[in-house]
Amino acid sequence: MSSASAAIPQPGRTKAFLRLVMIEHSVFALPFAYIATLTAMHRWDGNIHWVRLLLVTVCMVGLRTFAMAVNRIIDREIDARNPRTAHRELVTGAMSVRHAWTGALIALAVFLGAAALLNPLCLALAPVAVIPMVVYPYGKRFTNFPQAILGLAQAMGPIGGWLAVTGEWSWDAVILGLAVGVWIGGFDLIYACQDVETDREIGVKSVPARFGIPAAIWGARACHTVTTGLFVWYALATGAGAFFWLGLLIVAGAFVYEHSIVRPHDLSRLNRAFFSVNGFIGIALFVCALLDLLVRGLTV
């Protein structure tokens, strides 16, 4: 095999890296970046700018891929001590740390390149978006509230989407960003409940490990109540129409369902709540927001 062919990433490595970063989980935050981006376009000139929308997509996927890869690299020793995560690629050897860093740095370069193509402000603020992505995996080592760092990181999406269109700061986008951050922080509280015993044993900090599963579940319920209030605030601030309000009703119903199937003493349906319900929430609100913007004059 020549040195040139050896330098080409093998399909197995690519698949392992995509599994490592769980690329399909982009469904959680990406729809909200689209909502902010399209709302900004509606206000700007009423037209969908497809190249700009594509660049926002590249930014979101690139940054999230970098964040997940770095998370897995930093947490690989913790993952090896947790039976739930011991099958992850960096633990089993399906992917080397060197290749994971290569993928992470490529994703970061893609993110920065797309940000540069959007406008100077997006490029200037890009490092600000990167910082919480790197700090988050260390959070469980020094605070019982790592979900707060995760929420801050996830709040960047809608804010960045709006900046990508207008090149100007928007408090409306901040409201939506806060809603997304509190929402994701809330359902991560639920997700962390499955690792309570292991986290306590190996010294990983989290709300359920420190305060117990009931406190974490009630904390998630409080977060999702706040999320609903922030969505309502965003709808009022942006003059949303009937379809968006319909989407909020659907989201509220999904929250009620999510918290009806996950209880402090019954986590048997936790994965359904985490993956299925929360994935549905993002897609449902995006579809309703898009229909609302089209009815209000957004031109394809």
C-alpha positions, 0 to 999 in steps of 0.5 A: 500500500502506498503512503498516499493511499494509507493517508486516505481515511478508511471507511471503517474509521469514518463510520466509527467517527460518525458513531463516536459523535452520534451525528444523528443527534444534530436533530436536537439543536439544529431545528432551532437554529433554523427557526432563528435563521428563517425568522431573521430572513423573514424580517430582513427581506422576506426571502430564504437565502439558501446558501446562507442557510447551508452555511448555518447548517455547516456551522452547526454540524461542524461545531457540534461534531467538534464538541462531541469528539472532544467530549468523548476524548476527554471523557474516555477514562470515565467512559471506560469505568461506566458499564453503560459507556464502556462500549464507546469507540475510544474505549474499545479501540474501534477508534484511536485518540489520534484519529478522533482528534483529527476528526475534531480538528477537521470539524472545527476548521469546517465550522470556522471556515463556514463562519468566515464565509457568513460575515466578519461578526460570525467569525469574530464570535466563533471562538466564544461558541467554542469555549463552552463546548470544550469546558462542558466535559470538564464540568462534571469534574468540578461542579454538580451542575454541568447541565448549566454549561451544556445549556449555555453551549446549546444556546449559541445555535439560535443566536448564531443563526440570527447573526448569520443573516443580519450580522447584528445582535438580536435579543429575540434570538437570545430568548430562543437560545435560552429556551433551547439551552434550558430545554436541553439542560433539562432533559440532560438532567433526566438522562444523567439519572441512569448513571447515579450509582456509577457516578457516585462510585467514580466521583463524577459530579451531577445533580442526580448524583449529588441530590438524588433522582427525584430532585433531578426529575423535578429539576427537569420539570422546572426547566421545561416549564421555564422553556415553555414560558421562553417559547411563549415570550419568543412567539410574542416578541417575534409576532408569531402566528397561529401555526407557531402557537399550534407548535407550542401546544404540541411542544407543551403536550410532548413535555407533559407526555415526557414527564408522565413516562419518566418518574423518580422510581421508574426510569424504564422508559428514559431512552424513549423520553430522551431520544424520541420525545425530544427529537420530536419536539425539535422537528415539530416546532420547526415544521410549525414555525416554517409553516407560520413564516411561509403564511406570513410571507416568507418566500422560498 
